[in-house]
Amino acid sequence: MELSVMRERVKSAVVKRTLYLAGNYIVPKLNDEMIVKISDKLNHFKAPAGKIFFDHIFVNLKRKLPYLSKNVRKGIFDNFISNFLLLSGERRRKFIDKNGFYPPLFYVISPSMRCNLKCYGCYSANYARKDKLSYEKINQIIDEGKSFGIFFYTISGGEPFARKDLISIFERNKDCFFQIYTNSSLIDGKMAEKLSKLGNVFPCISVEGFEDETDERRGKGHFKKVVSAMNYLKDNGVLFGFSATATRFNNEVIVSDEFIDFYIKQGCFLGWYFNYIPIGREPDIGLMPTPEQRNFRRKRVAEIRETKPIVVGDFWNDGILSHGCLAGGRVYVHVNAEGGVEPCVFAQFAADNIFDKSMEEILNSMYFKSIRKEQMNNRNRLRPCMIIDYPEILRKVVAEGGAKATQEGGESIITELKDKMDEYSQNYGKIADETWKEEFGNGKFFYTYDGKKVELNEDDYYRRSFYPLKGGHEKKTENKIHKGI
């Protein structure tokens, strides 16, 4: 055995054992201020707002630990904190040295596009239903990812639990942490018990609001299945959360105090918000929240994050946390069930297929390079998305990269819906540009909910973050960040 491999294994064993003991016997006794200090040591976010977001994760995780099963706690410490946050650095550095840019932090993989529901506005409804990603191919994708230091994977679909070998994939990759988006209809007591024993799976359950909103979109009686699944997961000590798609009709409901308090009571640790995008089944721009509604949701999500015992994030409104869009390999990519590699789950155009090229080759493609180049030019974090905020960019990179739509009718968002998408982006852009100037000083600062001013250091970020080998010498900067939750 090579000395370097032996050192890596010894270091891994020491770190994991230390974290496991600390997590079980010391962390539960620490106050929130100490947890924040530990969080700042563990995460390496260059975005000050992103660091604060991780502070929320660790503080709320401390509160949840006593209610989680032994294996779930071990999965969090071994896979999420140790492998994902602490021990992946050397592999990531090797990727940077070779390619000149950072590898993704995670992949989204859709093992299947099959689903037992027929929700209107479903973003993946028109994909082919045949699962071309075999058990072996999925593991090959994950293994290549591990070589880059990627130990966090999101599983989407379709309904992921429709894949009979899904649990086997989780078992085979015990060193990884998996977040899974599910409608929950296939989570019963037996499945919850399996997930508890596995310890490395974190379900996020799709909801539309309360019973009326959820049943109206997902079918009569589905809300009761959601509540039942959450009870099974809570009783078995599994960490889980909710996933909510904002439309023009539920935008206010899903950010209300009543909604958040209800799902906190059900046991949710986290909640993700998605903006409806006119793709998939019968695309309808009329379902999109208005620009005013979207801005309202932005403010409410920030307030919820600071005032409620739950971690929440909005992929269209929280660009301030991540320095903008995550797509195109900058933070993640999506591998669909046919092997097409898409910039994100909602940008459903692929130039390459994982059956033809390695992920490393695909990340270096003209398509993904074009996307990352365009991301560097976008300075307004309130308008991160090339689909709905800068639709002309989506059209441009698809053309430059030779990408094709990956589901039937998928090209409509850049063809017949072109004018309406441009109109939406312009209307929201007026609100977002004014807000970016007034509330964020055009990227110089932001204010926390309790009124503390945080410097963003955007110039330093752009100097070195996308392409670290071409960005000049590293420069240490002091970020004045909020130290409370």
Secondary structure as the mmCIF struct_conf table of DSSP 4:
data_model
#
loop_
_struct_conf.conf_type_id
_struct_conf.id
_struct_conf.beg_label_comp_id
_struct_conf.beg_label_asym_id
_struct_conf.beg_label_seq_id
_struct_conf.end_label_comp_id
_struct_conf.end_label_asym_id
_struct_conf.end_label_seq_id
HELX_RH_AL_P HELX_RH_AL_P1 LEU A 3 TYR A 25
TURN_TY1_P TURN_TY1_P1 ILE A 26 ILE A 26
HELX_RH_3T_P HELX_RH_3T_P1 VAL A 27 LYS A 29
BEND BEND1 LEU A 30 LEU A 30
HELX_RH_AL_P HELX_RH_AL_P2 ASP A 32 LEU A 42
BEND BEND2 LYS A 46 ALA A 47
HELX_RH_AL_P HELX_RH_AL_P3 PRO A 48 LYS A 64
HELX_RH_3T_P HELX_RH_3T_P2 LEU A 65 TYR A 67
BEND BEND3 LEU A 68 LEU A 68
HELX_RH_AL_P HELX_RH_AL_P4 LYS A 70 GLY A 75
HELX_RH_PI_P HELX_RH_PI_P1 ILE A 76 LEU A 86
BEND BEND4 LEU A 87 LEU A 87
HELX_RH_AL_P HELX_RH_AL_P5 GLY A 89 ASN A 99
BEND BEND5 GLY A 100 PHE A 101
HELX_LH_PP_P HELX_LH_PP_P1 TYR A 102 PRO A 104
BEND BEND6 LEU A 105 LEU A 105
STRN STRN1 PHE A 106 ILE A 109
BEND BEND7 PRO A 111 PRO A 111
BEND BEND8 ASN A 116 ASN A 116
TURN_TY1_P TURN_TY1_P2 TYR A 120 GLY A 121
TURN_TY1_P TURN_TY1_P3 TYR A 123 ASN A 126
BEND BEND9 TYR A 127 TYR A 127
BEND BEND10 ARG A 129 LYS A 130
HELX_RH_AL_P HELX_RH_AL_P6 TYR A 135 SER A 147
TURN_TY1_P TURN_TY1_P4 PHE A 148 GLY A 149
STRN STRN2 PHE A 152 ILE A 155
BEND BEND11 GLY A 157 GLY A 158
HELX_RH_3T_P HELX_RH_3T_P3 PRO A 160 ALA A 162
TURN_TY1_P TURN_TY1_P5 LYS A 164 ASP A 165
HELX_RH_AL_P HELX_RH_AL_P7 LEU A 166 ARG A 172
TURN_TY1_P TURN_TY1_P6 ASN A 173 ASP A 175
BEND BEND12 CYS A 176 CYS A 176
STRN STRN3 PHE A 177 THR A 182
BEND BEND13 SER A 184 SER A 184
TURN_TY1_P TURN_TY1_P7 SER A 185 LEU A 186
HELX_RH_AL_P HELX_RH_AL_P8 GLY A 189 LEU A 198
STRN STRN4 VAL A 201 VAL A 207
BEND BEND14 GLY A 209 PHE A 210
HELX_RH_AL_P HELX_RH_AL_P9 GLU A 211 ARG A 218
TURN_TY1_P TURN_TY1_P8 LYS A 220 GLY A 221
HELX_RH_AL_P HELX_RH_AL_P10 HIS A 222 ASP A 235
TURN_TY1_P TURN_TY1_P9 ASN A 236 GLY A 237
STRN STRN5 GLY A 241 ALA A 246
TURN_TY1_P TURN_TY1_P10 ARG A 248 GLU A 252
HELX_RH_3T_P HELX_RH_3T_P4 VAL A 253 VAL A 255
BEND BEND15 SER A 256 SER A 256
HELX_RH_AL_P HELX_RH_AL_P11 ASP A 257 GLN A 266
TURN_TY1_P TURN_TY1_P11 GLY A 267 GLY A 267
BEND BEND16 PHE A 269 PHE A 269
STRN STRN6 LEU A 270 ASN A 275
BEND BEND17 PRO A 278 PRO A 278
BEND BEND18 GLY A 280 GLU A 282
HELX_RH_3T_P HELX_RH_3T_P5 ILE A 285 LEU A 287
BEND BEND19 MET A 288 MET A 288
HELX_LH_PP_P HELX_LH_PP_P2 PRO A 289 THR A 290
HELX_RH_AL_P HELX_RH_AL_P12 PRO A 291 THR A 307
BEND BEND20 LYS A 308 ILE A 310
STRN STRN7 VAL A 311 ASP A 314
TURN_TY1_P TURN_TY1_P12 PHE A 315 ASN A 317
HELX_RH_AL_P HELX_RH_AL_P13 GLY A 319 SER A 322
TURN_TY1_P TURN_TY1_P13 HIS A 323 HIS A 323
BEND BEND21 GLY A 324 GLY A 324
TURN_TY1_P TURN_TY1_P14 ALA A 327 ARG A 330
BEND BEND22 VAL A 331 VAL A 331
STRN STRN8 TYR A 332 VAL A 335
TURN_TY1_P TURN_TY1_P15 ALA A 337 GLU A 338
BEND BEND23 GLY A 339 GLY A 339
STRN STRN9 GLY A 340 GLY A 340
STRN STRN10 VAL A 341 GLU A 342
BEND BEND24 PRO A 343 ALA A 347
STRN STRN11 PHE A 349 ALA A 350
BEND BEND25 ALA A 351 ALA A 351
STRN STRN12 ASN A 353 ASN A 353
TURN_TY1_P TURN_TY1_P16 ILE A 354 ASP A 356
BEND BEND26 LYS A 357 LYS A 357
HELX_RH_AL_P HELX_RH_AL_P14 MET A 359 LEU A 363
TURN_TY1_P TURN_TY1_P17 ASN A 364 ASN A 364
BEND BEND27 SER A 365 SER A 365
HELX_RH_AL_P HELX_RH_AL_P15 MET A 366 ASN A 377
TURN_TY1_P TURN_TY1_P18 ARG A 381 LEU A 382
TURN_TY1_P TURN_TY1_P19 MET A 386 ASP A 389
HELX_RH_AL_P HELX_RH_AL_P16 PRO A 391 GLY A 401
TURN_TY1_P TURN_TY1_P20 GLY A 402 GLY A 402
STRN STRN13 LYS A 404 ALA A 405
BEND BEND28 THR A 406 GLN A 407
TURN_TY1_P TURN_TY1_P21 GLU A 408 GLY A 409
HELX_RH_3T_P HELX_RH_3T_P6 GLY A 410 ILE A 414
TURN_TY1_P TURN_TY1_P22 THR A 415 LEU A 417
HELX_RH_AL_P HELX_RH_AL_P17 LYS A 418 PHE A 440
TURN_TY1_P TURN_TY1_P23 GLY A 441 LYS A 444
STRN STRN14 PHE A 445 TYR A 447
TURN_TY1_P TURN_TY1_P24 TYR A 449 ASP A 450
BEND BEND29 GLY A 451 GLY A 451
STRN STRN15 LYS A 453 GLU A 455
HELX_RH_AL_P HELX_RH_AL_P18 GLU A 458 ARG A 464
BEND BEND30 SER A 465 TYR A 467
TURN_TY1_P TURN_TY1_P25 PRO A 468 LEU A 469
BEND BEND31 LYS A 470 GLY A 471
BEND BEND32 HIS A 473 HIS A 473
#
